[in-house]
Amino acid sequence: MLDDRTIKTDIANNWNRAYENYDNCYAHGLKSAGEKREWLRLLDRLIPEKPCAVLDVGAGTGFVSLLLAEQGHQCKGLDLSEKMLSVAREKAARSGYGNVSFAIGDAEETGEEDNRYDVVINRHLVWTLPHPEQAIQEWKRVLKPGGKLIILEGNWHYNRLPDRISVFFGKCLLSLQEKRNAFSHQGDYDEALKESLPMLKSKNAKRLSAMVAEAGFSVTVHPLKDVDQAEKKAMPLGYRFLNPHKRIAVVGIKEMVSE
Ligand SMILES: C[S@@+](CC[C@H](N)C(=O)[O-])C[C@H]1O[C@@H](n2cnc3c(N)ncnc32)[C@H](O)[C@@H]1O
């Protein structure tokens, strides 16, 4: 097992290498107006009261933070990777948002005040945390009583046979269409790092909601079918097969009176 410091440094290095192409990838950046509309509708449903003080942990290139800023929330994004944040800051400046800021920080140890935020949110983060339970406790600590934790995740690791067939077929199709070897995969975490990340291969929805409930939140789980559908619609066929993931939102409400 790797020690914590090595894990966090490896993760930051990985994303400092991957930042340039991140927004271009399907399932990461926005590819169509329809996709953006569905994400905004979803966030509006999940956070109907406005404006909220929001902490976006593992903010990356600012996907969630910038949508929330557009909706009028006061948002702070934390991430381990300076390069991912440089893209987020550039996009915020281009859009002229004064209600969003970004800082280097660890989602598992944010350094934020107790009871500070109305909402703590993250998208596509928990799979890459070495201590997800500790992180959930940390998010609870910085949430106000009655505050909301929103975890947006997907089943990225395709263990089921139909998913594996779909990915194989997608890679064949893309190799033919794009005249490249779609089976060679670059920029992934190495095996030692993967072994240190307990959520990487787990069935996210069940395990995640159980973890959030165990941390003392009241929990609901929402499949994100509309977002997934809009995203697939914007993908060429090969990428649709390559991305059989289904997303969910795990929403936890912190109790009004802290124990
Ligand atoms: C798949 S990206 C998701 C980025 C963004 N949330 C999005 O939805 O596009 C994962 C991000 O989490 C960041 N990350 C990983 N572990 C982290 C940690 N412990 N604390 C803060 N950020 C972390 C990485 O640097 C990377 O930017």
The ligand as a Gaussian input file, in Angstrom:
#p B3LYP/6-31G(d) Opt

LIG

0 1
 C      -12.422000      13.155000     -12.719000
 S      -11.859000      14.728000     -12.156000
 C      -13.410000      15.526000     -11.786000
 C      -13.305000      17.031000     -11.898000
 C      -14.623000      17.792000     -11.744000
 N      -15.235000      17.569000     -10.470000
 C      -15.593000      17.433000     -12.850000
 O      -16.711000      17.041000     -12.530000
 O      -15.257000      17.560000     -14.033000
 C      -11.230000      14.394000     -10.531000
 C      -10.614000      15.618000      -9.898000
 O      -10.467000      15.365000      -8.516000
 C       -9.249000      15.929000      -8.074000
 N       -8.893000      15.248000      -6.834000
 C       -8.564000      13.962000      -6.639000
 N       -8.363000      13.704000      -5.339000
 C       -8.559000      14.865000      -4.681000
 C       -8.509000      15.262000      -3.320000
 N       -8.194000      14.394000      -2.359000
 N       -8.789000      16.533000      -3.014000
 C       -9.094000      17.439000      -3.964000
 N       -9.141000      17.123000      -5.276000
 C       -8.895000      15.861000      -5.636000
 C       -8.303000      15.722000      -9.236000
 O       -7.193000      16.584000      -9.177000
 C       -9.233000      16.002000     -10.428000
 O       -9.210000      17.353000     -10.763000

